Amino acid sequence: MKQLFKNKQSRYDYRQIFLDFNRSLYTIKEKTSLISSIVTRIYELVQAKNIYILWQNQDTTRYVLMNPQEETSRESYILSDDGLIKWLQLNEKPLTVSFLPEYANIFSENDRKTVTSLNCLLICPLKTNNQLRGVIFMGEKEDKKAYGPKDMEILSVLLDNTALAIENISYNEERLAHLKRMMQTDRLSVIGQLAAGAAHEIRNPLTSIKSAIQYIQGDINDPKKQKIIHSTLSEVNRINEILAGLLSFSRQNNPVKREFDLTAMIEQTLRFIRNTQLKKQIRFVVRPVDLPLPVAADRDQLKQVIINILLNAIEAIRQDGIIGIEIQSSIMEGTAYYHIIVTDNGTGIHEDQLEKIFDPFYTTKEEGTGLGLSISYGIIHSHGGNIEIRNHPDGGTQVEIRLPKGIPNS
């Protein structure tokens, strides 16, 4: 009788956990909170340690870690073309991890590295619409027993709803991000038209003012008055520089695309700003690329964007900082892209400033015009790409440029 009561109590507890879990899936609207809730419920039901969720990234080439912990690498991922994902797609069932010889063809080198670093013993697929959208890695159970049929039955009920909930939140986030980019582009277009008109109207009288000051400059011998004139001409030149930036922002010339090696261009850009880098004792850490990376783009415009981003990163670092530069590849909706990722360990950006970061004239610098990032945004979008700036989870700022390769069959 005592055992029967215990079984009934256990079934009731499971039922309540399932009910609470399903309720949370449809009430939580923020991805981080949803992932945390999912991990908690899985632990309550199967008592698994080291529960990690990897979800298919927007670029569709890799599955990235969504709930990293302090002892794990945030860069842990698995690739869609590697053996583990292919096995899960084909078999559509959980995989008990084993590195015995008969399992050697399942795990690629990167699969093995990620599975080992996350102390994984069981891998479960997350599918929606008949597509593998994610995986869950689980370590050993608290009681150190093997995963049995009862565990698998519980997980099979849990994971279908889990995949659908993450998919829904991911879709909404991507849709909002797309709308935000469209609104940003439209806003910059309107501001650009206004800026062009204002720049032309201001430049003509400013030219007359500068000419008049220079005309009378030779007739003035008083050192104090000469100093005032020099200061006034300096301010006039500063206004001219702002107007030049305005015109550059408003015109946004169509890119002249030619094929070149993206890696070589970035290496050349790093050499160009080397003196600025050394003055602040900053170290560049470039993730090596074995092969040339051909791209069809406007080399000068793209170089302007990279310089602007690197100089911003250097300025955000107080001293002895590190700037990481990495290039990844992806395919989205049949188009091949490069992802140029620049990460610094500087001061980061206040969350309320991130919304305005690409707006013309918005700057946190004392001497800045607030046009550099606006121009960079326009250049990348004229190439059919996108640029995003976010605070890095480990501190500092991360800039990601998504640039179409523009090379057929690349």
ZAMARGU-4260 file (C-alpha; in steps of 0.2 Angstrom, whole numbers, plus 5000, padded with zeros to 4 digits):
<rodrens>
0) 5000/5000/5000 | 5014/5012/5004 | 5023/5009/4988 | 5006/5011/4978 | 5004/5028/4987
5) 5022/5033/4982 | 5018/5029/4964 | 5002/5039/4964 | 5011/5053/4972 | 5025/5052/4959
10) 5013/5052/4945 | 5004/5067/4952 | 5020/5077/4954 | 5025/5073/4936 | 5007/5078/4930
15) 5009/5095/4939 | 5026/5098/4933 | 5020/5095/4915 | 5006/5107/4918 | 5017/5120/4925
20) 5029/5118/4911 | 5016/5119/4897 | 5009/5134/4905 | 5026/5143/4906 | 5029/5139/4888
25) 5015/5150/4882 | 5017/5164/4895 | 5036/5167/4895 | 5040/5180/4881 | 5058/5182/4883
30) 5070/5169/4876 | 5083/5169/4891 | 5069/5166/4904 | 5061/5152/4893 | 5077/5143/4891
35) 5080/5144/4910 | 5062/5137/4913 | 5065/5123/4901 | 5081/5118/4909 | 5073/5118/4927
40) 5059/5107/4921 | 5070/5095/4913 | 5080/5094/4929 | 5065/5091/4939 | 5058/5077/4928
45) 5074/5067/4925 | 5087/5074/4937 | 5100/5077/4924 | 5116/5087/4927 | 5124/5099/4914
50) 5108/5103/4903 | 5113/5113/4888 | 5102/5119/4874 | 5110/5122/4857 | 5099/5130/4844
55) 5101/5133/4825 | 5108/5150/4822 | 5100/5162/4810 | 5113/5159/4797 | 5108/5140/4797
60) 5126/5134/4797 | 5128/5130/4816 | 5119/5126/4832 | 5125/5138/4845 | 5124/5136/4864
65) 5110/5146/4872 | 5113/5144/4890 | 5131/5145/4893 | 5138/5144/4911 | 5153/5151/4919
70) 5163/5135/4917 | 5158/5132/4899 | 5164/5141/4883 | 5151/5153/4875 | 5159/5148/4858
75) 5153/5130/4860 | 5143/5125/4844 | 5140/5110/4832 | 5139/5112/4813 | 5125/5107/4802
80) 5136/5098/4790 | 5145/5087/4803 | 5141/5069/4808 | 5131/5072/4824 | 5118/5083/4816
85) 5116/5071/4801 | 5114/5056/4813 | 5100/5065/4823 | 5091/5071/4807 | 5092/5053/4800
90) 5087/5043/4815 | 5075/5056/4824 | 5079/5049/4841 | 5090/5053/4856 | 5108/5047/4855
95) 5118/5040/4870 | 5136/5047/4869 | 5149/5034/4866 | 5166/5036/4858 | 5169/5017/4854
100) 5175/5013/4837 | 5158/5009/4830 | 5152/5027/4834 | 5168/5035/4826 | 5159/5040/4810
105) 5145/5050/4820 | 5156/5063/4828 | 5167/5075/4819 | 5182/5083/4828 | 5172/5098/4833
110) 5157/5087/4838 | 5168/5077/4850 | 5176/5093/4857 | 5159/5101/4861 | 5152/5085/4868
115) 5167/5082/4879 | 5168/5100/4885 | 5149/5100/4890 | 5151/5083/4899 | 5137/5076/4888
120) 5130/5058/4890 | 5113/5060/4881 | 5109/5070/4866 | 5091/5074/4861 | 5084/5081/4845
125) 5072/5096/4845 | 5062/5096/4829 | 5048/5108/4822 | 5040/5106/4805 | 5050/5091/4802
130) 5066/5100/4804 | 5080/5098/4816 | 5080/5116/4824 | 5090/5112/4840 | 5098/5099/4852
135) 5098/5096/4870 | 5114/5090/4879 | 5112/5081/4896 | 5126/5075/4907 | 5124/5061/4920
140) 5109/5059/4932 | 5110/5064/4950 | 5109/5046/4955 | 5122/5041/4942 | 5111/5028/4934
145) 5109/5026/4915 | 5095/5035/4906 | 5081/5022/4905 | 5064/5020/4896 | 5055/5030/4908
150) 5067/5045/4906 | 5065/5043/4887 | 5046/5043/4888 | 5046/5059/4899 | 5058/5068/4887
155) 5048/5063/4872 | 5033/5072/4879 | 5043/5087/4885 | 5054/5090/4869 | 5041/5092/4856
160) 5033/5107/4866 | 5050/5114/4870 | 5055/5115/4852 | 5039/5123/4847 | 5041/5136/4861
165) 5059/5141/4856 | 5054/5142/4838 | 5040/5154/4841 | 5050/5165/4852 | 5065/5165/4839
170) 5053/5169/4825 | 5046/5184/4834 | 5063/5190/4838 | 5069/5189/4820 | 5053/5197/4814
175) 5055/5212/4826 | 5073/5213/4821 | 5069/5214/4803 | 5055/5227/4806 | 5068/5237/4816
180) 5081/5236/4802 | 5067/5242/4789 | 5062/5257/4801 | 5081/5261/4803 | 5084/5261/4784
185) 5068/5272/4781 | 5073/5284/4795 | 5091/5286/4788 | 5084/5289/4771 | 5073/5303/4776
190) 5087/5311/4787 | 5099/5309/4772 | 5088/5319/4761 | 5086/5333/4774 | 5104/5333/4777
195) 5109/5335/4759 | 5098/5351/4758 | 5104/5358/4774 | 5122/5355/4769 | 5120/5364/4752
200) 5111/5379/4760 | 5124/5381/4774 | 5140/5378/4763 | 5137/5393/4752 | 5136/5407/4765
205) 5150/5398/4775 | 5162/5399/4760 | 5158/5418/4759 | 5162/5419/4778 | 5178/5410/4776
210) 5184/5420/4761 | 5180/5437/4770 | 5190/5431/4785 | 5205/5426/4775 | 5204/5443/4765
215) 5206/5454/4780 | 5218/5442/4789 | 5233/5450/4781 | 5228/5467/4787 | 5228/5463/4805
220) 5245/5463/4815 | 5238/5463/4832 | 5243/5445/4839 | 5228/5444/4850 | 5216/5447/4835
225) 5227/5436/4824 | 5224/5422/4837 | 5205/5425/4836 | 5205/5424/4817 | 5215/5408/4817
230) 5202/5401/4830 | 5188/5407/4819 | 5195/5399/4803 | 5198/5383/4813 | 5179/5382/4818
235) 5174/5386/4800 | 5185/5372/4794 | 5177/5361/4807 | 5159/5365/4801 | 5165/5361/4783
240) 5171/5344/4789 | 5154/5341/4797 | 5145/5347/4780 | 5157/5335/4770 | 5151/5321/4782
245) 5133/5326/4779 | 5135/5326/4760 | 5144/5309/4761 | 5130/5302/4772 | 5116/5308/4761
250) 5124/5303/4744 | 5129/5286/4749 | 5136/5282/4732 | 5132/5265/4724 | 5146/5253/4728
255) 5158/5249/4713 | 5160/5230/4716 | 5176/5221/4711 | 5182/5205/4717 | 5196/5205/4730
260) 5202/5195/4745 | 5193/5200/4761 | 5207/5193/4772 | 5220/5203/4764 | 5210/5219/4765
265) 5207/5217/4783 | 5226/5214/4786 | 5230/5230/4776 | 5217/5240/4787 | 5226/5233/4803
270) 5242/5239/4797 | 5235/5256/4792 | 5229/5260/4810 | 5244/5251/4819 | 5251/5267/4826
275) 5234/5271/4834 | 5234/5254/4841 | 5251/5254/4848 | 5249/5271/4857 | 5235/5263/4868
280) 5245/5247/4869 | 5230/5237/4862 | 5232/5219/4855 | 5223/5213/4840 | 5218/5195/4840
285) 5214/5189/4823 | 5207/5171/4821 | 5217/5164/4807 | 5209/5159/4790 | 5218/5146/4780
290) 5212/5151/4763 | 5209/5167/4754 | 5191/5174/4756 | 5185/5181/4739 | 5172/5194/4739
295) 5164/5206/4726 | 5162/5222/4735 | 5168/5240/4735 | 5185/5239/4743 | 5187/5257/4748
300) 5169/5258/4755 | 5171/5242/4765 | 5189/5248/4771 | 5181/5264/4777 | 5168/5254/4787
305) 5181/5242/4795 | 5193/5257/4800 | 5178/5266/4808 | 5173/5251/4818 | 5191/5247/4824
310) 5194/5266/4829 | 5178/5266/4839 | 5184/5250/4848 | 5201/5257/4851 | 5193/5273/4859
315) 5182/5262/4870 | 5197/5253/4878 | 5205/5262/4892 | 5222/5253/4891 | 5230/5236/4888
320) 5214/5230/4879 | 5211/5217/4866 | 5201/5218/4850 | 5196/5201/4842 | 5193/5200/4824
325) 5184/5184/4816 | 5177/5180/4799 | 5163/5167/4798 | 5154/5160/4783 | 5135/5156/4781
330) 5121/5153/4769 | 5104/5161/4771 | 5090/5158/4759 | 5102/5153/4746 | 5114/5168/4747
335) 5132/5166/4754 | 5138/5178/4767 | 5153/5183/4777 | 5151/5188/4795 | 5165/5200/4800
340) 5164/5200/4819 | 5174/5213/4829 | 5174/5211/4848 | 5182/5223/4861 | 5184/5222/4880
345) 5181/5241/4882 | 5167/5250/4892 | 5152/5244/4882 | 5137/5254/4877 | 5122/5258/4888
350) 5107/5249/4883 | 5097/5265/4880 | 5111/5271/4868 | 5110/5255/4857 | 5094/5260/4850
355) 5101/5277/4843 | 5119/5271/4839 | 5116/5272/4820 | 5107/5289/4820 | 5116/5303/4812
360) 5124/5316/4824 | 5121/5304/4839 | 5138/5302/4848 | 5145/5300/4865 | 5162/5307/4860
365) 5167/5325/4864 | 5174/5328/4846 | 5163/5316/4837 | 5151/5321/4823 | 5140/5306/4825
370) 5141/5302/4807 | 5153/5288/4806 | 5142/5273/4811 | 5127/5281/4800 | 5138/5281/4785
375) 5145/5263/4789 | 5126/5257/4790 | 5122/5265/4773 | 5137/5257/4765 | 5134/5239/4772
380) 5115/5241/4767 | 5120/5247/4749 | 5129/5230/4748 | 5114/5220/4753 | 5121/5216/4770
385) 5117/5221/4788 | 5127/5228/4803 | 5123/5225/4821 | 5131/5232/4837 | 5128/5223/4854
390) 5135/5222/4871 | 5146/5206/4873 | 5140/5195/4887 | 5158/5195/4894 | 5159/5214/4893
395) 5164/5226/4880 | 5155/5228/4863 | 5153/5216/4848 | 5150/5222/4830 | 5144/5210/4817
400) 5144/5214/4798 | 5134/5202/4787 | 5141/5205/4770 | 5135/5195/4754 | 5150/5186/4746
405) 5144/5191/4729 | 5154/5177/4721 | 5144/5165/4710 | 5144/5147/4717 | 5154/5153/4733
</rodrens>
